[in-house]
Amino acid sequence: MRIYAPFVACVLFCAPTLAQTLSTAQPEEVGLSTARLGRLRAALRADVEAKKLPGAVVAIARKGRVAYFEVVGARDPKSGAPMTKDAIFRQYSMTKPFVSVAAMMFVEEGRLVLTDPVSKYLPAFAKMHVSEARTDPATGKTSFEIVPAAREITVYDLMRHTSGLVYGSGTTNTPVKEAYTKAGFFAPPGTRYDYRGLTPAQEVESLAKAPLAHQPGHNWEYGLSTDILGRVLETISGKRLSELLDARIFKPLQMPDTGFSVPADRAGRLAQPFETDPATGQPSNLFDVLTPPKNDSGGVGAVSTASDYLRFCEMLLRGGALDGVRLLSRSTVILMTSDQLGKILDAGPGPGETLLGVPGYMFGLGFAVRREDGQAPLPGRAGEVTWGGASGTYFFIDPQEELIAILMTQEPGSRVHDRKMFQQLVYAAIAD
């Protein structure tokens, strides 16, 4: 990623207790069109009026200045409370970039090496087994055979999702799905399950007993890798993951509303979904984040605001530093935001299909990376970094356009459509 001129921090909101953020600008001052940004608000408002979306917060920064920060709809559709700019959202998988950055901070300090076996820190992962698919050439039927892992899982595997640890909701590997269901890592759609109710030790023990879906390093399949990465960081630091991230990332970057649960005095700012997801007809069943979890899930557990997450993204865009605070070196950010998969074959959907339902994206160390300006039916530039959360949150960082865009909603069922629509309309607003 490129490093841009220093940014001037200021208080965007009136309340002095809210997070400091970047200086503001009129859209035209940073090469965006006010009229075209209006299309984004109109599209979101139409979805709110059609009851497809309860509400949303959008933050867009370009060339180091916030040019668009808007809200639509309700923060709580049940009570009718309006959406506010300081609303707190469940981040789900937008937690993963936080943990990935913390891991690379440990790498820079010599406390962790990417090629370290995970068993160095979590011995239960020393002798894993793999559920390998076998196809009968005569019948075409698939069966599974449990075999020893050819090598150990490494920290590098965890960070690029080539560990063989997957999600029960996505994998087609029957023995893995069955093992995850038994251990409490998967439940049928529409039913509530929350593996944050396991203690860290229970989580490690359960996953280490389940077979891997692939030989380590052979396939990319999205899953529980970052949860185990969080357990590795806890082992190294001797601290709970939430405490570690708060001390090393959230406080230094002035992200006061980011954590792993919502304190009682901020509960009134928590964004809520519809009780029934209009896209699926299933209960929304998002995590209860008003009670601290038994384990801080590095894969799905964080809560944050658009303002806080914008500061985190700006730190990455500027090569690891913001407002005089450096978390990572520029070389480390380049490593994280470069393709780490190469010719590794996808097992089912790749990063782009998983996130946006389109091809054209590979994976770095913690997020998807766009390969080319083209090769995807969605506007974007080579080197764009992006990821989203299952609850409806989404971000992308485009270093070529000096652009950051964040969408915060709490509507899981329409998230892929919402992300594509959002990205299309943001890029359409570039006017220079």
N, C-alpha and C positions, 0 to 999 in steps of 0.2 A: 504494500500500500504506500501511497505517497504521503509525505508529511506536508502539511499546509501551515500557513502563517499562524501565529498564536491567536487564540480566540479570546475575546473579552468576556469575562463572566459577569452576569448581572442577575438581579432578581426579576424573573419574568412575571411572577405573581405579586399581588399586593401584600399578602400575608408574609411576614418575615420568617415564619417557621417553616415555610415550604422550601423545596430545594432550589439552590441557585442553578441557573441554566445559562445558555448562550445569549448573546445580545440579539435583539430582534431587528427585523428589517421588513420593509414592504416587499412583496413578492418581486416586483419589477427591479428592485435594487440588487437582487441576486439572480436575475435571469429567469424568473418564473412569472407566469401570467395569472393575475388575480381572477380574470374571467374564467380561465380554464380550471383553476383550482375550485371555482364555484361549481363546476360539474361534479367534483368529488363530493362536496357537501350535498348537492342535489341527489346524487345516487344513494348516499347513505341515508338521507332523510326519506327517500322513497322506500327504502327497505324498512325503515322504522315505521313509517305509516302503513306499510303492508304487513306489519307485525312479523317480518322475517328476522328482525334484529331489534334487541331491546334498546341499545344505545352504543355509542362509540366515542373514543377520543383519538384524534389524529394529530401527530406532530411531524412537521417537515422542516428540515434545516438544509440550507445550501450555502456553500462558501463560508461556513462557520457561523451562520446567523439563522435564527428561527424565523421563517417566513410564513408559516401557517401553523396555527395551534387552535383547533376547533373541537367542539363537542356537539353531538346530536343525540336525541332520544333520552331515555331514562337510565339512571344508574341502577334503580331497582324497579323493574316493571310491575312488581306486586304492589308496592306502596305508591308508585308513581313519582318517586323522588327523581328530580332531573339529574342528568349526567353532569359531572363537574370535571374541570381540568385536573384536579388532584385525586380523582377516583383511583382506587387501588384494585388491581386486577390479578387474578391467578395467572401465573405465567406458563405453567406446565413446561413444555420443552424449551421455552426461552430461558429456563434455568440453566440449561446445558452450557451455553457460552460463559456464564459466570464461573462454573467449575473448571472449564477448560482453561480459562485465563489464570485461575489460581494454580492449576497444575503446571502451567508454563512458568509461572513465577517461581515455583519450587525447582523447576529445571534450571532456571537462570541462577538460582542460589546453590546449585549442586546437591540439592536434597533428593533429587529424582532424576532418573535417566529414562528417556522414552523407550529404550529397548529393555529396561528392567522387566523380568517376569513379575506378574501380579502376585505370585506366590511369595515373593520376597517380603511383601507387606501383609498379605492375606494367605497364610499357608494352606487354607482349605482348598485353594484353587490350584494346588500343585499337580494333581493327577486327574485331569478332567477326561471325560468321555464325550463322544460325539455321536449324535443320531444321524447316520448317513443314509441318504435315499438310495434305493436300488430299484431300477425299472426292469421288469421282466420283458425281454425282447419278444417273447411269444404272445403275451397277453397285453402288454403295455401298462400293466398295473404297477403301482409304486408301493414298495414296502420299505421298512427302515431297519437298519442294523446298528446296534450300539458297539462302537469300536473305541479304542484308546485315542486320545488326541495325539497327533503327530508331533506337536510341540506345545509349549506352554503359551498361554495368553500373555501378551506384553501390555505395558501402559500405552504404547503406540496403538495397539489394537483397540484398546478402550476408547482412545480419543478419535479414531477414525471409523469406529463401528465395524471392525473386522474381527471381533473377538468370538463370534458365535453366540453371544448373549443377545437375545432378540426380545420382541414383545409378543406375548401370547395372543394378542388381538390381531397381529399381522402375519405371524408365521404360518406356513402350511405344513410344518414338520409336526406330525401327530404326536409322537412321544414327548417332544418338547412342550407342546401345548398342554398335554395331559399333566406333565410334571409341574408346569407353572400354575395350572389350575389347582392342583392338590396343595401347592405351597402357598397359595393366596396371591399370586401375581397376575391372575387373569380370571375374569368372570364373564358370563354371557352378556351381550349388549342389553342395556336398559336396567342392569342391576348394579348396585353400588359396591364397589370394592376399592380399597385404599391400602396399598402395601406400605404406606407410611405408618401404618399401625403396627408393623413389625419393628422390633429393636434392630439396631445395626447388626448385632451378632446373629439374630435370627435370619435377617436378610442374606447375609453372607453364607450362612450354613445352608439355607434352602437353595440358593442359586448354585452353590458349589456341588450340591447333590444332583441337580438336574443335568441332563445331557446338553451339550452345546448343539446348536442347529447346523453349524458348519465347522470345518477344521479352522483353527485360528489362522488368520491372514489370507484365507482363500476367497472369501466373499464379503461384500458389503451387505449388511442387513441391519437396519435401524433397531435399537432396542435398549436394553438395560445397562449398557456399557458405562454410561456416565454415572449411574447410581453406584456402581462398583468403584469407579474412579473417585467418587466422593468418599467412599470408605477407605481407599488408599490414602487420601489426603488427611483424613482423620487419624489414621495410624501414624503417619509421619509427624503430624503436628501435635498430636495428643489433645486436640480440641475438637469439639463438635463442629460439624461443617458450617452451621449457621454462624457460630462464633468466629470461625476462621474467615469466612467470606466477609463478615461485617467488619472485622478488624483490618483485613488486607485490601478489600475492594470497596465495599459500600461506604464506609466512613471516609476513606481518603478521597473518593470521587464525589462526596457530598450527595449520597443517595439515601436520605433518611427514611424513606418509606419502603425500602426494599429489605426483605427478610424471608422467613419461612413460616410466619404466621402473622396475623393482624392483631395488634394490641387492642384491648377493650376501648381505649379512648379514640381509636381510629376506625372502629367497626362500622360507624355510620358512613364511611367513605368507600366501603367495599362494593364493587360492581357485582351485580347479580344477573344470572341468566333468566330466561323464561323457565317456568317449572317443567314444561314439556317443550323439547326442542322442535321448532316448527318444521325443520328440514327432515327430521327422522321420525317424528311421532313418539320418540322415546323420552323418558324422564331425563332431565339434564344431568343430575347427579354429579355436579362438580364437587371437588374436595371441600371439606369443612376446614377453612383456614383460620377460624376464630379460636381454635384450640391448638396449642403447640403439638406437633406430631411426635411419635416415639423415635422416628428417624428422620433426618433432614435429607429428603430425596434430591440427590444431585441431578436427577433427570427431569423431575416434574414439580418440585416442591415450592419454588419461590413465588413471592408476590412482589409487585412493583407498580410504579406509576409510569405514564408516558414520559414525564419530565425526568425521572430517575434513569429510565432506560435510555433516553436520549443522551445523557451524559456518558453512560457506558459505551454506547456506539461511537460517540465523538472521540473518546479515548482511543478506540481501535482505529478510527479513520486518521487520527493524528499520529499513528505509529507508536501507541502505547503510553501516551502522556496527555494530561489535561490540567490546565490551570496550575502549572508548576509541579504537579504530582506525576511521577513516572512509575507505572506499574510494570511495563515490559519494554524491552529494547525494540527498536525498529526491525532488526533482523528477526526477532522472535515473531513479531506480528506478520512479517512476510511469510515465514514458515507456516504459521497457523492459517493464513488466508490463501495458501497455494494448494493445488490439487494433490492429495496424498493417496489417491487410489490407483492412478495410472491405468494399467490394463486389467486390473482386478475385475472380474465379471460380477455383475449384479445378481443377487439372488432375489428374483422378483423385482418389485419396483426399485429404481435407483433414487438418489437424493432428490432430483427434480420431480419425479413422479410422486414421491412420498409427500413432498412439501406443497407442490403446485399443480400436480397432475400433468407436467410437461417434461420433456427431455432437456438436455443441454447443461445440466449441473453435475458437478462432481462434489467431493467432500474434502475439506481441509481437516483441521484439528479443532472440531467443535461446531462447525457450521458448513452449509453448502456454499460452493464457489462456482460462479458461472464461467464456462469454458471460453465462449466466443460471444461476440456481439449478436451473432445469429444462432442457428441451430436450436432455437426454442421459439415457440409461437407466443412470445411475450416480450415486451420491450425490456431492455437492460443492456449493460455493457460488460465486456470481458473483465473479470476480476471482482465483480459484484459479490458481496458476502451477504448471506441471508439465512434466516430460519424462522420458525413460528412455533406456537404452542397449540395443543389440542383444544384448548378452551376458546380459541379465536384470536389470539395475539399474533403479531407478525412484525418483522422489521427487515429492512434491507439497507445496505451501505454500498454506495457506488463511488469508489475513489476517483474514477475518471471524471465524473460529473460533480464531484464534491458534494454528494447528496446523501442524506439520511432520511428515511421515512419510516414512521412507526404507526401501526394500527392496533388499537386496543379495543377488543370487544370480549363478550363472554357468551358466544353462541357457537358451540362446537360443530353442529351439523353442516353449516354452510361455509366453513372456514376456507376450504380450497377455492370456492367461487369468490369469496370475499377478497382473498389475497390477490387473485388474478385481476379482479376488477380494480382493486386499490392500486396495484402496480401500473396497470394500463393508464389510469387517470393521473397518477403522479408524473409519469414520464411525459404524458401528453401536455403537461403544464410547463415543461421546459420551453422557454421562448427566446433564448439568446443564440 
